Amino acid sequence: MLGLEAKDFRLLILVAILTMAAPFLLNPFPEGSGLAQFNAGYPDLMQRFVIFGIFAIGFNILFGLTGYLSFGHAAFLGVGSYAAIWMMKLLTMNVIPAIIVSVIVAGIFSLAVGWISLRRSGIYFSILTLAFAQMSYSLAYSVLTPITGGETGLQPKVNDPRILDGALTEGGTPKANLFGLEMGSSIEWGVGNWLFTFNAGYYVAAIVMLAAFYLSIRIFRSPFGMMLRAVKSNQQRLNYTGLNAKPYTLAAFVISGMYAGLAGGLMVAMDTQVGAERMFWTASGEVVLMSILGGVGTLIGPVLGAGAIKYMENILSKINSDILHTWFAFLPDGLEDFVVTLIYPFIGKGWHLTLGLIFMAVVIFLPGGLVEGGQRIARLFGRKKKSTDTPDGKTTPAE
């Protein structure tokens, strides 16, 4: 169905169900309980899950399929964001033109960057992309301030032209919308002690993410995707066959850059504030971590990696010593202080330490990322189920 094999179609349906049901799944604990701190079902964080999932999916098309490691993908995220905000300032606050233009502009910029960077491979390619990203950041931060807003960034203003929008009501502020449906509008549903929030912006971003995920499946399973895998396997041997790999790698680079631009446009649609920090090298490093943590070259891995990192960044980082003392108040005073002192370096401002330890463990023990971990668990339970199929616990050979 939809041109997918049964296995891929089931995966797409699974991702769709998880995405649509996220407000329930991410709020497992009742409001006011001690564990409510770990709820992640509020709109801003859910939007980040799917937007950075798109960013990571696009990066995985380049890194996972071709093996080309880009350290400058945040440049396309930032370029897409700036293109989107200018569409909102000049044309309309409707998010559709902003998103379309962000993808087009990011694609053109990635074509220029890729055409130069792909003249080299390996670490030289990575350094070239990093150099382009840092140059872009410097230009946005201090040189092109009339276009980018420099240090303060850009946001829609009341006196912007917006030639397709009508005049604002007196005292009104420009808000991103989809044909009148504001991205910030939400509906809350209370069930007992649970509070579930359904945000319009999240579901718009989620639908776009599902479309991006579907497209990535088609790319992975296409002859084009097979050619990219051949590039990753042995590009030199591929050249010996008479095939030129450069057009394929450039196409993958541009597609990946357009995914990043799409993510940048969606970020503006959800939060109409753009700054140069989106183009900094740490943002590029973050998407590398997402892909490796989730599973490079897998379909759903980058989405899982993006969710894991954004969860720790927004939830784990908010746990402070006062919350820890509340959790361990049942312990004797001396032991309570010792436990809090032991745990505190790994949460709050120290959440990067926890991320680093998890990343090290994944690289050492699960080279295939979280996806490999899930596969190992599935195989483990599969073997247990098989062992109970026969009375003596042994499997019988197939006939």
N, C-alpha and C positions, 0 to 999 in steps of 0.2 A: 504494500500500500504506500502511496505517495512516492513511488519509485524506490522504496527501501526494502532491504531484506527483512525477514521476520524478526531477527535478533535486533537489528538497528531500530526497527519500528517499535518494538517493545521498550527499548531504551528511551526513545523519544517520548513515548507515552508516560513512562515512569518519571522522566524529568518534568513533563508537563503537569502531572499530578502533584509532584512535590512542590513545584513552583506555585501552582494555583492554591494549594493548601498551606502555603508557608505561614500565613498569619496564625493558623492553629498549631502547626508543628513547631514553630519557633517560640511559642508561649506555653510551654508545658507546665509551668508552675503558677499557682494562684497569686494574685496581687496581694502584697502585704506579707507574704511568707519570706522566710530567710533565703530561700533559693530563687526568689523572683529576680534577683540580681542577674541571673543567667538567662533570663528571657531576652530574646532578640527579635521579637515580633513587632517592633515599632518601625514606622515607614522609612525613616532615613537610613537605617541599617539594612532593611530589606532591599531598598533601592541599590545600595552599594553592593550587596551580594550579586544581584543580576547584572549590574553595569560592569563591575570588575570581572564578572564571569565572561561577559562578551569580550572584554579586553584580553583576558587570558586565552579564550578560545582562538582569537585571531593570532595571538603570539604563538600558540601551539601549531598553527598551520605552517608557520615558518620554521620554528625551532624543532617541533616534533616530527615534521615530515622531511625537511631538508637537512636538518642538523646545523643550520646557520644560526648562531647565537647572537642576537641583537641586544646591545646594551643601551639602545637609544630609542626604544619604542614609545617612551613618554612624550617625545617630540610630536608624534602624530596625535596622541591624546590631547596635547595642548593646542595644536593647530586646529583640530576639530572643534575644540571648545571655543576658541576665538572666532572661528567662522560662524558657529552657532549663535554666539552672543551678538555678533554684528548683524545677523539676520533678524534677531529680535529687536535690535535697536533701530534698524533701518526699514524693515519690511513689516513684520507682524510678530506678535507674541505667540502665535500658533506654532507648536513645536515641530510640525511636519516639515516646513521649509528649512528650519534650522538644522534638523537632523539630516535631511537630504544634502544640504550644502556642506555640512561638516564631513560627510563621507566623501564627497567629490573633492573638496579641497585637500583633505588628508591623503586621498589617493594620488592627486597630482604631486603633492609634496613628497610622498613616499616613492613615487616614480623617479623623481630627481635624485633623492638620497640613495635609493637602491641602485640606480644606474651607475653611480660613482662607487658606492661601497662594495658592490658585488664584483668589482674588478679584483678583489682580494678575497681570500677565504680564511677560515680559522680565526685565530686571535686577532689578525690584522683587520678582518671584517668587523669583528666585535668592537675594536678600538675606533674604527672609522665611524661606526654608528653612534658610539658614545660621544665622539667629538662633535658630530652633527647635533646631537641632542643638547650638549652643553652650549654650543654656539647659539642654538635656538633659544635656550633659556636666557642666555646673556642678552641677546637681542630683545627678547620680550621684556626682560626685567629693567634694562637701562637705556637701550638705544631706540627701540620703536615704541616709546611711551605714548605718542599720540594715537597709536593703533591699539596697543595692548594695555594701556593704563599703568604700565610700569609696576612699581611696588604695590600700589593700592588695587590694581586690577580693574576690571570692568563689571558693570551691572546695568540693567535697564533703568532709564530715568524718565520722569514724567514728560520732559520736553523733547524726547527723542522723536524723530519724524514718524516712523511706523506707518508708511504710506497706505497699507492695506487695512489698518485698524481704525476704528472710529475714535472720536475724542473720549478721553477718560472722564468719568464723573468727577465732580468737584471733590477733592481730597482723596481720590482713588489712586492706587498704585498699580503699575503694570505687572501682571502675573502670567506666567507660562500656562498655556492651556491647549487643549485639543478640541478645536471647534466649540469653544465655550466651556468645556469641562476643565476646571483648574487642576493642575497637577498636585497641588497641595491639599485638595479636598479629601476628606476621610469620613468614613462611617464607623462608629464604634458599636460593638455588640457585647453586652455583658451577660455572661452565663455563670451564675453562682459567684464565686470569687475570681473568676477569670474574666479578662477584658481583651477582646480581639479587635484589632484595628484593620480596616480594609481601606487602603489608600489608592486613589486613582492613578497617581504617578507610578506607584509600584507596579500595578497591573499593566500599564502601558509599557514600561521598561521590560516587564516579564515576557510580554507577548513578542517584543522585539528580540529578546534573548532566545526565545524558543525558535524564532525564525532563523536567527544566526546559528543556533545549534544545528538545526535541520540542514542548513546550507553547508556547515562544516562536515556533516555526515556524508553529504553528497560529494563533497570534494575529496574526502578520505577514500571513498569507495570508487571514485572515477579513474579512468586511465591517466588523467592529469595527476591525481594523487599517487598512483603507482609510479609515475615518472619521478615525482618528488622523492619517493622512497628509494628509488634507484640512485638518485643524486646523493642521498644520505648514506646509502650502503657503500658505494664506490664511484665517485664522480669521474675519476680518471679512467676506470674501465668503461664507464658509459661513453666517455669521449672517444675511446678507441673504436666503438661501434659506429662512429660517424654521426652520432646525435649531439647536438649542441645544447648543453644544459642551461646556458645563461638565460634564454627566454623563459624557461620554466621557473628558475629561481627568482627572476625578476617579477614574474607574475605572482608567485607566492608572496614575495615581499610586499608588493602593492596591495594584494588582497588582505594581508595581515595589517598593513597600515590603514586600510579602509575600515577594518574592524575596530582598530584603535580610535579612528576618527568618529566612528559610530558611538563608541563608548563615551568619547569626549562630548559629543553632541547631546547624548542622553544625560550626562552629568549637568549640563547647562539647563536642560529641560526640567530637571528635578530641583536644581538649586541655581538660580540665575546670578551667579557670582563666579567670575573667572579670574584666576591669578597665575602668574608665571611659575609658581611652585609645582604645578602639574607637569612641567617639562623637566624638572630637576632629575638628576641621575638616580636618586633614590626611588623615584616612581618607576623607572625602568627596571631597577633591581628587584622591586616588589613583584612585578609580573613574572620575572624569571623564577622567583621563589614559589609563586603560585603554581606555575607549570610543573616544576620539579616536585613540589610537595604533593600535588594531586596525581601526577603520573604523566611524564612527557610522552607524547605520541599516542595517548589514549583519547577517547572522545569526551568522556565525562570528567576525566582527571583535573583539567584546568579549572572547571567550575567548582569542584570540591576544594581544590587548593585555594581559590579565591575566597570561598566561603569561610574556610578555616582561618585564613589570615585576617580577614576583615572581622570575624567574630572575636578573635583574640585582641585585635586592635581596639575594638569598641566596647567589649564586655570585660575581658580580663584586665584591661588597663584602668578600669574604673573602680576596681576593688582596692580599698585602702585599709590601713591598719585598724581603723575603727570598726569596719565591717568584719575583719578577721577576729577582733576581740569579741564581737557579738556572737560569731559562730562558735568560738571556743570558750565562751563564758562558763560552761559547765565544768571546765577543768580547774584544778587548784591554781591559785594566782601565779606561782612560780612556773608551773608547767605551761600555763596559758601564755605567759610572756615568752617562754622559750619556743613554743610552737609558732607563735606569730612572728617572732624574730627569724625563725627558720624559713617560713613560707614567704614573708614579705618581699625579699629580693626578686622573687619570680613573678610578682603581680604588680599592678599599678604601673609606675614608670619603668619597672623592670620587666615588663611583658616581653620585650625583645629578647631577653635572656631565655625565657621559656620557648619562644619561637626558634631561637638558635639551637637549643637542645633538641627540640622536636625535629628540626630540619636535619641535624646531624644524625639522629637516630634513623630517619627515613633514608637518607643517603647511604648509610652503612648497612642497615638491615632490610630496607625495602627500596631497592633501586627503582622499582616501578611505581613508587609513591603510594598514596592511599588506595588507589585502584588495585595494586598488587596485594596490599593488605587485605582488602575485601575478598579478592580471589582466593587467597590462602585460607581465610576463614570459611569461605564457601566450600572449598575442597575438603577441609577438615571435617565439616559437618556432613559432607557427601560421603566420605569414607566411613563415618560412624553409622550412617544410615545403611550403607551397603553391608557393613559387618553384621547387622541385625537381620539381614534378609535370609540368612541360613541359620539353622539351630545351633551349629557349632561355631558361629561367628566367622566362618571362612567363606570366601567367595568361590563360586563354582566357575570354571572356565567356560567361555562362550563356545557354542557349538559351531 
